[in-house]
């Protein structure tokens, strides 16, 4: 990893930790992915292997994630 860091420095590359607002951009990206997670539209996830109770638990868990993001942004 140290070699990688040295090469980034040599190339003058920016890291997320050096970019103002990158943490906010990352949180927004995660929020967008939380609106409709990949598994909500994946046949393998929805093919009947999970009970209604299990699917409801996943949905409720995702709802809590979205509520935390909205609370974070003061919505």
CNS distance restraints for C-alpha pairs under 8 A (distance, minus, plus):
assign (resid   1 and name CA) (resid   5 and name CA) 6.31 0.50 0.50
assign (resid   2 and name CA) (resid   6 and name CA) 6.19 0.50 0.50
assign (resid   3 and name CA) (resid   7 and name CA) 6.18 0.50 0.50
assign (resid   4 and name CA) (resid   8 and name CA) 6.24 0.50 0.50
assign (resid   5 and name CA) (resid   9 and name CA) 6.28 0.50 0.50
assign (resid   6 and name CA) (resid  10 and name CA) 6.14 0.50 0.50
assign (resid   7 and name CA) (resid  11 and name CA) 6.08 0.50 0.50
assign (resid   8 and name CA) (resid  12 and name CA) 6.03 0.50 0.50
assign (resid   8 and name CA) (resid  13 and name CA) 5.14 0.50 0.50
assign (resid   8 and name CA) (resid  14 and name CA) 7.59 0.50 0.50
assign (resid   9 and name CA) (resid  13 and name CA) 6.22 0.50 0.50
assign (resid  14 and name CA) (resid  18 and name CA) 6.05 0.50 0.50
assign (resid  14 and name CA) (resid  19 and name CA) 6.87 0.50 0.50
assign (resid  15 and name CA) (resid  19 and name CA) 6.59 0.50 0.50
assign (resid  16 and name CA) (resid  22 and name CA) 5.68 0.50 0.50
assign (resid  16 and name CA) (resid  23 and name CA) 7.68 0.50 0.50
assign (resid  17 and name CA) (resid  22 and name CA) 7.17 0.50 0.50
assign (resid  21 and name CA) (resid  25 and name CA) 6.30 0.50 0.50
assign (resid  22 and name CA) (resid  26 and name CA) 6.04 0.50 0.50
assign (resid  23 and name CA) (resid  27 and name CA) 6.24 0.50 0.50
assign (resid  24 and name CA) (resid  28 and name CA) 6.18 0.50 0.50
assign (resid  25 and name CA) (resid  29 and name CA) 6.15 0.50 0.50
assign (resid  26 and name CA) (resid  30 and name CA) 6.23 0.50 0.50
assign (resid  27 and name CA) (resid  31 and name CA) 6.10 0.50 0.50
assign (resid  28 and name CA) (resid  32 and name CA) 6.18 0.50 0.50
assign (resid  29 and name CA) (resid  33 and name CA) 6.33 0.50 0.50
assign (resid  30 and name CA) (resid  34 and name CA) 6.13 0.50 0.50
assign (resid  31 and name CA) (resid  35 and name CA) 6.44 0.50 0.50
assign (resid  31 and name CA) (resid  66 and name CA) 7.09 0.50 0.50
assign (resid  31 and name CA) (resid  69 and name CA) 6.59 0.50 0.50
assign (resid  32 and name CA) (resid  36 and name CA) 7.52 0.50 0.50
assign (resid  33 and name CA) (resid  37 and name CA) 5.59 0.50 0.50
assign (resid  33 and name CA) (resid  38 and name CA) 7.90 0.50 0.50
assign (resid  34 and name CA) (resid  62 and name CA) 7.14 0.50 0.50
assign (resid  34 and name CA) (resid  65 and name CA) 7.35 0.50 0.50
assign (resid  34 and name CA) (resid  66 and name CA) 6.68 0.50 0.50
assign (resid  35 and name CA) (resid  66 and name CA) 7.11 0.50 0.50
assign (resid  36 and name CA) (resid  40 and name CA) 6.44 0.50 0.50
assign (resid  36 and name CA) (resid  41 and name CA) 7.97 0.50 0.50
assign (resid  37 and name CA) (resid  41 and name CA) 7.64 0.50 0.50
assign (resid  38 and name CA) (resid  42 and name CA) 6.52 0.50 0.50
assign (resid  39 and name CA) (resid  45 and name CA) 5.90 0.50 0.50
assign (resid  40 and name CA) (resid  45 and name CA) 7.18 0.50 0.50
assign (resid  40 and name CA) (resid  46 and name CA) 7.45 0.50 0.50
assign (resid  41 and name CA) (resid  45 and name CA) 7.75 0.50 0.50
assign (resid  41 and name CA) (resid  46 and name CA) 7.61 0.50 0.50
assign (resid  42 and name CA) (resid  46 and name CA) 6.39 0.50 0.50
assign (resid  43 and name CA) (resid  47 and name CA) 5.46 0.50 0.50
assign (resid  45 and name CA) (resid  49 and name CA) 7.40 0.50 0.50
assign (resid  45 and name CA) (resid  50 and name CA) 7.65 0.50 0.50
assign (resid  46 and name CA) (resid  50 and name CA) 7.25 0.50 0.50
assign (resid  50 and name CA) (resid  54 and name CA) 5.83 0.50 0.50
assign (resid  50 and name CA) (resid  55 and name CA) 6.45 0.50 0.50
assign (resid  51 and name CA) (resid  55 and name CA) 6.32 0.50 0.50
assign (resid  52 and name CA) (resid  56 and name CA) 6.01 0.50 0.50
assign (resid  53 and name CA) (resid  57 and name CA) 6.13 0.50 0.50
assign (resid  54 and name CA) (resid  58 and name CA) 6.33 0.50 0.50
assign (resid  55 and name CA) (resid  59 and name CA) 6.16 0.50 0.50
assign (resid  56 and name CA) (resid  60 and name CA) 6.04 0.50 0.50
assign (resid  57 and name CA) (resid  61 and name CA) 6.08 0.50 0.50
assign (resid  58 and name CA) (resid  62 and name CA) 6.19 0.50 0.50
assign (resid  59 and name CA) (resid  63 and name CA) 6.16 0.50 0.50
assign (resid  60 and name CA) (resid  64 and name CA) 6.33 0.50 0.50
assign (resid  61 and name CA) (resid  65 and name CA) 6.46 0.50 0.50
assign (resid  62 and name CA) (resid  66 and name CA) 6.31 0.50 0.50
assign (resid  63 and name CA) (resid  67 and name CA) 6.13 0.50 0.50
assign (resid  64 and name CA) (resid  68 and name CA) 6.19 0.50 0.50
assign (resid  65 and name CA) (resid  69 and name CA) 6.45 0.50 0.50
assign (resid  66 and name CA) (resid  70 and name CA) 6.21 0.50 0.50
assign (resid  67 and name CA) (resid  71 and name CA) 6.03 0.50 0.50
assign (resid  68 and name CA) (resid  72 and name CA) 6.05 0.50 0.50
assign (resid  69 and name CA) (resid  73 and name CA) 6.44 0.50 0.50
assign (resid  70 and name CA) (resid  74 and name CA) 6.13 0.50 0.50
assign (resid  70 and name CA) (resid  75 and name CA) 5.03 0.50 0.50
assign (resid  71 and name CA) (resid  75 and name CA) 5.65 0.50 0.50
